[in-house]
Amino acid sequence: MSRFLLIFAAITAVLGLSACNTIRGMGQDIQKTGQVIEGAAKK
């Protein structure tokens, strides 16, 4: 559980620091976040 929270916090920080200028860019960021979380869940 703590690993998930660490990954979630890191992803949130990265997304917060990288500004999305378009809706498309935001969608791509959300998709990549989902892939990272899915990969962590499989381990």
N, CA, C and O atoms as a Tripos MOL2 file, in Angstrom:
@<TRIPOS>MOLECULE
protein
  172   171    43     0     0
PROTEIN
NO_CHARGES

@<TRIPOS>ATOM
      1 N           0.8280   -1.1990    0.0000 N.3       1 MET1
      2 CA          0.0000    0.0000    0.0000 C.3       1 MET1
      3 C           0.8630    1.2500    0.0000 C.2       1 MET1
      4 O           0.5610    2.2110   -0.7070 O.2       1 MET1
      5 N           1.9410    1.2490    0.7890 N.am      2 SER2
      6 CA          2.7840    2.4390    0.8430 C.3       2 SER2
      7 C           3.5140    2.6500   -0.4880 C.2       2 SER2
      8 O           3.7920    3.7850   -0.8750 O.2       2 SER2
      9 N           3.8200    1.5570   -1.1790 N.am      3 ARG3
     10 CA          4.4680    1.6850   -2.4890 C.3       3 ARG3
     11 C           3.5170    2.3880   -3.4680 C.2       3 ARG3
     12 O           3.9330    3.2520   -4.2390 O.2       3 ARG3
     13 N           2.2470    2.0080   -3.4250 N.am      4 PHE4
     14 CA          1.2570    2.6440   -4.2830 C.3       4 PHE4
     15 C           1.1560    4.1340   -3.9750 C.2       4 PHE4
     16 O           1.1000    4.9550   -4.8910 O.2       4 PHE4
     17 N           1.1320    4.4830   -2.7040 N.am      5 LEU5
     18 CA          1.0400    5.8920   -2.3280 C.3       5 LEU5
     19 C           2.2750    6.6660   -2.7830 C.2       5 LEU5
     20 O           2.1660    7.8120   -3.2190 O.2       5 LEU5
     21 N           3.4410    6.0460   -2.6840 N.am      6 LEU6
     22 CA          4.6740    6.6920   -3.1410 C.3       6 LEU6
     23 C           4.6320    6.9320   -4.6410 C.2       6 LEU6
     24 O           4.9770    8.0150   -5.1130 O.2       6 LEU6
     25 N           4.2120    5.9280   -5.3850 N.am      7 ILE7
     26 CA          4.1150    6.0610   -6.8440 C.3       7 ILE7
     27 C           3.0780    7.1220   -7.2050 C.2       7 ILE7
     28 O           3.3080    7.9500   -8.0870 O.2       7 ILE7
     29 N           1.9460    7.0920   -6.5260 N.am      8 PHE8
     30 CA          0.8930    8.0720   -6.7890 C.3       8 PHE8
     31 C           1.3800    9.4910   -6.5040 C.2       8 PHE8
     32 O           1.1060   10.4070   -7.2790 O.2       8 PHE8
     33 N           2.0950    9.6770   -5.4070 N.am      9 ALA9
     34 CA          2.6110   11.0000   -5.0570 C.3       9 ALA9
     35 C           3.6350   11.4740   -6.0810 C.2       9 ALA9
     36 O           3.6450   12.6480   -6.4510 O.2       9 ALA9
     37 N           4.4930   10.5690   -6.5400 N.am     10 ALA10
     38 CA          5.4950   10.9340   -7.5380 C.3      10 ALA10
     39 C           4.8380   11.3270   -8.8580 C.2      10 ALA10
     40 O           5.2370   12.3050   -9.4900 O.2      10 ALA10
     41 N           3.8430   10.5720   -9.2620 N.am     11 ILE11
     42 CA          3.1430   10.8790  -10.5110 C.3      11 ILE11
     43 C           2.4120   12.2110  -10.3950 C.2      11 ILE11
     44 O           2.4320   13.0200  -11.3230 O.2      11 ILE11
     45 N           1.7730   12.4310   -9.2670 N.am     12 THR12
     46 CA          1.0710   13.6910   -9.0550 C.3      12 THR12
     47 C           2.0380   14.8680   -9.1160 C.2      12 THR12
     48 O           1.7240   15.9040   -9.7010 O.2      12 THR12
     49 N           3.1990   14.7110   -8.5190 N.am     13 ALA13
     50 CA          4.1940   15.7800   -8.5430 C.3      13 ALA13
     51 C           4.6730   16.0510   -9.9580 C.2      13 ALA13
     52 O           4.8000   17.2060  -10.3640 O.2      13 ALA13
     53 N           4.9390   14.9950  -10.7080 N.am     14 VAL14
     54 CA          5.4010   15.1590  -12.0920 C.3      14 VAL14
     55 C           4.3380   15.8540  -12.9290 C.2      14 VAL14
     56 O           4.6410   16.7710  -13.6920 O.2      14 VAL14
     57 N           3.1060   15.4190  -12.7880 N.am     15 LEU15
     58 CA          2.0290   16.0430  -13.5560 C.3      15 LEU15
     59 C           1.8130   17.4890  -13.1310 C.2      15 LEU15
     60 O           1.4960   18.3430  -13.9590 O.2      15 LEU15
     61 N           1.9830   17.7580  -11.8600 N.am     16 GLY16
     62 CA          1.8170   19.1250  -11.3780 C.3      16 GLY16
     63 C           2.9070   20.0440  -11.8770 C.2      16 GLY16
     64 O           2.6630   21.2180  -12.1540 O.2      16 GLY16
     65 N           4.1120   19.5090  -11.9920 N.am     17 LEU17
     66 CA          5.2370   20.3320  -12.4370 C.3      17 LEU17
     67 C           5.2660   20.5250  -13.9520 C.2      17 LEU17
     68 O           5.7520   21.5410  -14.4490 O.2      17 LEU17
     69 N           4.7430   19.5460  -14.6730 N.am     18 SER18
     70 CA          4.7280   19.6790  -16.1340 C.3      18 SER18
     71 C           3.3720   20.2080  -16.5600 C.2      18 SER18
     72 O           2.3670   19.5030  -16.4690 O.2      18 SER18
     73 N           3.3430   21.4090  -17.0120 N.am     19 ALA19
     74 CA          2.0760   22.0430  -17.3860 C.3      19 ALA19
     75 C           1.5940   21.5120  -18.7260 C.2      19 ALA19
     76 O           2.3510   21.4650  -19.6950 O.2      19 ALA19
     77 N           0.3460   21.1200  -18.7740 N.am     20 CYS20
     78 CA         -0.2730   20.6780  -20.0250 C.3      20 CYS20
     79 C          -0.9280   21.8920  -20.6810 C.2      20 CYS20
     80 O          -1.7870   22.5350  -20.0780 O.2      20 CYS20
     81 N          -0.5320   22.2010  -21.8930 N.am     21 ASN21
     82 CA         -1.0840   23.3720  -22.5760 C.3      21 ASN21
     83 C          -2.3510   23.0500  -23.3470 C.2      21 ASN21
     84 O          -3.1030   23.9530  -23.7140 O.2      21 ASN21
     85 N          -2.5910   21.7830  -23.5920 N.am     22 THR22
     86 CA         -3.7760   21.4210  -24.3670 C.3      22 THR22
     87 C          -4.5090   20.2680  -23.7000 C.2      22 THR22
     88 O          -3.9460   19.5640  -22.8630 O.2      22 THR22
     89 N          -5.7460   20.0840  -24.0700 N.am     23 ILE23
     90 CA         -6.5300   18.9490  -23.5720 C.3      23 ILE23
     91 C          -5.9080   17.6440  -24.0400 C.2      23 ILE23
     92 O          -5.8900   16.6610  -23.2990 O.2      23 ILE23
     93 N          -5.4020   17.6310  -25.2540 N.am     24 ARG24
     94 CA         -4.7760   16.4230  -25.7830 C.3      24 ARG24
     95 C          -3.5550   16.0490  -24.9510 C.2      24 ARG24
     96 O          -3.3600   14.8780  -24.6260 O.2      24 ARG24
     97 N          -2.7470   17.0220  -24.6120 N.am     25 GLY25
     98 CA         -1.5750   16.7640  -23.7840 C.3      25 GLY25
     99 C          -1.9630   16.2470  -22.4120 C.2      25 GLY25
    100 O          -1.3030   15.3610  -21.8690 O.2      25 GLY25
    101 N          -3.0290   16.7960  -21.8510 N.am     26 MET26
    102 CA         -3.5020   16.3410  -20.5500 C.3      26 MET26
    103 C          -3.9800   14.8910  -20.6420 C.2      26 MET26
    104 O          -3.7230   14.0920  -19.7420 O.2      26 MET26
    105 N          -4.6650   14.5580  -21.7140 N.am     27 GLY27
    106 CA         -5.1240   13.1850  -21.9160 C.3      27 GLY27
    107 C          -3.9680   12.2090  -22.0070 C.2      27 GLY27
    108 O          -4.0360   11.1070  -21.4610 O.2      27 GLY27
    109 N          -2.9090   12.6060  -22.6930 N.am     28 GLN28
    110 CA         -1.7290   11.7540  -22.8050 C.3      28 GLN28
    111 C          -1.0690   11.5600  -21.4490 C.2      28 GLN28
    112 O          -0.6270   10.4570  -21.1270 O.2      28 GLN28
    113 N          -0.9970   12.6210  -20.6490 N.am     29 ASP29
    114 CA         -0.4160   12.5190  -19.3160 C.3      29 ASP29
    115 C          -1.2280   11.5730  -18.4440 C.2      29 ASP29
    116 O          -0.6630   10.7580  -17.7150 O.2      29 ASP29
    117 N          -2.5380   11.6780  -18.5160 N.am     30 ILE30
    118 CA         -3.4020   10.8080  -17.7190 C.3      30 ILE30
    119 C          -3.2450    9.3580  -18.1590 C.2      30 ILE30
    120 O          -3.2310    8.4490  -17.3300 O.2      30 ILE30
    121 N          -3.1300    9.1480  -19.4590 N.am     31 GLN31
    122 CA         -2.9500    7.7920  -19.9770 C.3      31 GLN31
    123 C          -1.6320    7.2000  -19.4920 C.2      31 GLN31
    124 O          -1.5960    6.0390  -19.0830 O.2      31 GLN31
    125 N          -0.5570    7.9690  -19.5290 N.am     32 LYS32
    126 CA          0.7350    7.4770  -19.0610 C.3      32 LYS32
    127 C           0.7000    7.1890  -17.5650 C.2      32 LYS32
    128 O           1.3050    6.2230  -17.1000 O.2      32 LYS32
    129 N          -0.0060    8.0220  -16.8170 N.am     33 THR33
    130 CA         -0.1510    7.7910  -15.3890 C.3      33 THR33
    131 C          -0.8540    6.4650  -15.1370 C.2      33 THR33
    132 O          -0.4410    5.6920  -14.2730 O.2      33 THR33
    133 N          -1.9020    6.2070  -15.8810 N.am     34 GLY34
    134 CA         -2.6220    4.9420  -15.7630 C.3      34 GLY34
    135 C          -1.7420    3.7500  -16.0810 C.2      34 GLY34
    136 O          -1.8370    2.7130  -15.4240 O.2      34 GLY34
    137 N          -0.8860    3.8890  -17.0820 N.am     35 GLN35
    138 CA          0.0150    2.8010  -17.4570 C.3      35 GLN35
    139 C           1.0300    2.5230  -16.3460 C.2      35 GLN35
    140 O           1.3400    1.3660  -16.0620 O.2      35 GLN35
    141 N           1.5390    3.5710  -15.7260 N.am     36 VAL36
    142 CA          2.5040    3.3990  -14.6340 C.3      36 VAL36
    143 C           1.8370    2.7100  -13.4510 C.2      36 VAL36
    144 O           2.4110    1.7940  -12.8620 O.2      36 VAL36
    145 N           0.6520    3.1350  -13.1060 N.am     37 ILE37
    146 CA         -0.0630    2.5320  -11.9810 C.3      37 ILE37
    147 C          -0.4020    1.0700  -12.2930 C.2      37 ILE37
    148 O          -0.2930    0.2040  -11.4250 O.2      37 ILE37
    149 N          -0.8100    0.8030  -13.5300 N.am     38 GLU38
    150 CA         -1.1280   -0.5550  -13.9240 C.3      38 GLU38
    151 C           0.1170   -1.4400  -13.8540 C.2      38 GLU38
    152 O           0.0520   -2.5780  -13.3890 O.2      38 GLU38
    153 N           1.2420   -0.9140  -14.3160 N.am     39 GLY39
    154 CA          2.4950   -1.6760  -14.2490 C.3      39 GLY39
    155 C           2.9020   -1.9680  -12.8120 C.2      39 GLY39
    156 O           3.3790   -3.0630  -12.5160 O.2      39 GLY39
    157 N           2.7200   -1.0100  -11.9220 N.am     40 ALA40
    158 CA          3.0620   -1.2210  -10.5190 C.3      40 ALA40
    159 C           2.1270   -2.2370   -9.8860 C.2      40 ALA40
    160 O           2.5450   -3.0000   -9.0150 O.2      40 ALA40
    161 N           0.8760   -2.2600  -10.3060 N.am     41 ALA41
    162 CA         -0.0920   -3.1990   -9.7400 C.3      41 ALA41
    163 C           0.2120   -4.6260  -10.1670 C.2      41 ALA41
    164 O          -0.0850   -5.5680   -9.4330 O.2      41 ALA41
    165 N           0.8010   -4.7950  -11.3470 N.am     42 LYS42
    166 CA          1.1080   -6.1340  -11.8510 C.3      42 LYS42
    167 C           2.2980   -6.7640  -11.1250 C.2      42 LYS42
    168 O           2.4360   -7.9870  -11.1040 O.2      42 LYS42
    169 N           3.1530   -5.9350  -10.5330 N.am     43 LYS43
    170 CA          4.3480   -6.4740   -9.8590 C.3      43 LYS43
    171 C           4.0380   -7.0830   -8.5290 C.2      43 LYS43
    172 O           4.9400   -7.5750   -7.8510 O.2      43 LYS43
@<TRIPOS>BOND
     1     1     2 1
     2     2     3 1
     3     3     4 2
     4     3     5 am
     5     5     6 1
     6     6     7 1
     7     7     8 2
     8     7     9 am
     9     9    10 1
    10    10    11 1
    11    11    12 2
    12    11    13 am
    13    13    14 1
    14    14    15 1
    15    15    16 2
    16    15    17 am
    17    17    18 1
    18    18    19 1
    19    19    20 2
    20    19    21 am
    21    21    22 1
    22    22    23 1
    23    23    24 2
    24    23    25 am
    25    25    26 1
    26    26    27 1
    27    27    28 2
    28    27    29 am
    29    29    30 1
    30    30    31 1
    31    31    32 2
    32    31    33 am
    33    33    34 1
    34    34    35 1
    35    35    36 2
    36    35    37 am
    37    37    38 1
    38    38    39 1
    39    39    40 2
    40    39    41 am
    41    41    42 1
    42    42    43 1
    43    43    44 2
    44    43    45 am
    45    45    46 1
    46    46    47 1
    47    47    48 2
    48    47    49 am
    49    49    50 1
    50    50    51 1
    51    51    52 2
    52    51    53 am
    53    53    54 1
    54    54    55 1
    55    55    56 2
    56    55    57 am
    57    57    58 1
    58    58    59 1
    59    59    60 2
    60    59    61 am
    61    61    62 1
    62    62    63 1
    63    63    64 2
    64    63    65 am
    65    65    66 1
    66    66    67 1
    67    67    68 2
    68    67    69 am
    69    69    70 1
    70    70    71 1
    71    71    72 2
    72    71    73 am
    73    73    74 1
    74    74    75 1
    75    75    76 2
    76    75    77 am
    77    77    78 1
    78    78    79 1
    79    79    80 2
    80    79    81 am
    81    81    82 1
    82    82    83 1
    83    83    84 2
    84    83    85 am
    85    85    86 1
    86    86    87 1
    87    87    88 2
    88    87    89 am
    89    89    90 1
    90    90    91 1
    91    91    92 2
    92    91    93 am
    93    93    94 1
    94    94    95 1
    95    95    96 2
    96    95    97 am
    97    97    98 1
    98    98    99 1
    99    99   100 2
   100    99   101 am
   101   101   102 1
   102   102   103 1
   103   103   104 2
   104   103   105 am
   105   105   106 1
   106   106   107 1
   107   107   108 2
   108   107   109 am
   109   109   110 1
   110   110   111 1
   111   111   112 2
   112   111   113 am
   113   113   114 1
   114   114   115 1
   115   115   116 2
   116   115   117 am
   117   117   118 1
   118   118   119 1
   119   119   120 2
   120   119   121 am
   121   121   122 1
   122   122   123 1
   123   123   124 2
   124   123   125 am
   125   125   126 1
   126   126   127 1
   127   127   128 2
   128   127   129 am
   129   129   130 1
   130   130   131 1
   131   131   132 2
   132   131   133 am
   133   133   134 1
   134   134   135 1
   135   135   136 2
   136   135   137 am
   137   137   138 1
   138   138   139 1
   139   139   140 2
   140   139   141 am
   141   141   142 1
   142   142   143 1
   143   143   144 2
   144   143   145 am
   145   145   146 1
   146   146   147 1
   147   147   148 2
   148   147   149 am
   149   149   150 1
   150   150   151 1
   151   151   152 2
   152   151   153 am
   153   153   154 1
   154   154   155 1
   155   155   156 2
   156   155   157 am
   157   157   158 1
   158   158   159 1
   159   159   160 2
   160   159   161 am
   161   161   162 1
   162   162   163 1
   163   163   164 2
   164   163   165 am
   165   165   166 1
   166   166   167 1
   167   167   168 2
   168   167   169 am
   169   169   170 1
   170   170   171 1
   171   171   172 2
@<TRIPOS>SUBSTRUCTURE
     1 MET1         2 RESIDUE 1 A MET
     2 SER2         6 RESIDUE 1 A SER
     3 ARG3        10 RESIDUE 1 A ARG
     4 PHE4        14 RESIDUE 1 A PHE
     5 LEU5        18 RESIDUE 1 A LEU
     6 LEU6        22 RESIDUE 1 A LEU
     7 ILE7        26 RESIDUE 1 A ILE
     8 PHE8        30 RESIDUE 1 A PHE
     9 ALA9        34 RESIDUE 1 A ALA
    10 ALA10       38 RESIDUE 1 A ALA
    11 ILE11       42 RESIDUE 1 A ILE
    12 THR12       46 RESIDUE 1 A THR
    13 ALA13       50 RESIDUE 1 A ALA
    14 VAL14       54 RESIDUE 1 A VAL
    15 LEU15       58 RESIDUE 1 A LEU
    16 GLY16       62 RESIDUE 1 A GLY
    17 LEU17       66 RESIDUE 1 A LEU
    18 SER18       70 RESIDUE 1 A SER
    19 ALA19       74 RESIDUE 1 A ALA
    20 CYS20       78 RESIDUE 1 A CYS
    21 ASN21       82 RESIDUE 1 A ASN
    22 THR22       86 RESIDUE 1 A THR
    23 ILE23       90 RESIDUE 1 A ILE
    24 ARG24       94 RESIDUE 1 A ARG
    25 GLY25       98 RESIDUE 1 A GLY
    26 MET26      102 RESIDUE 1 A MET
    27 GLY27      106 RESIDUE 1 A GLY
    28 GLN28      110 RESIDUE 1 A GLN
    29 ASP29      114 RESIDUE 1 A ASP
    30 ILE30      118 RESIDUE 1 A ILE
    31 GLN31      122 RESIDUE 1 A GLN
    32 LYS32      126 RESIDUE 1 A LYS
    33 THR33      130 RESIDUE 1 A THR
    34 GLY34      134 RESIDUE 1 A GLY
    35 GLN35      138 RESIDUE 1 A GLN
    36 VAL36      142 RESIDUE 1 A VAL
    37 ILE37      146 RESIDUE 1 A ILE
    38 GLU38      150 RESIDUE 1 A GLU
    39 GLY39      154 RESIDUE 1 A GLY
    40 ALA40      158 RESIDUE 1 A ALA
    41 ALA41      162 RESIDUE 1 A ALA
    42 LYS42      166 RESIDUE 1 A LYS
    43 LYS43      170 RESIDUE 1 A LYS
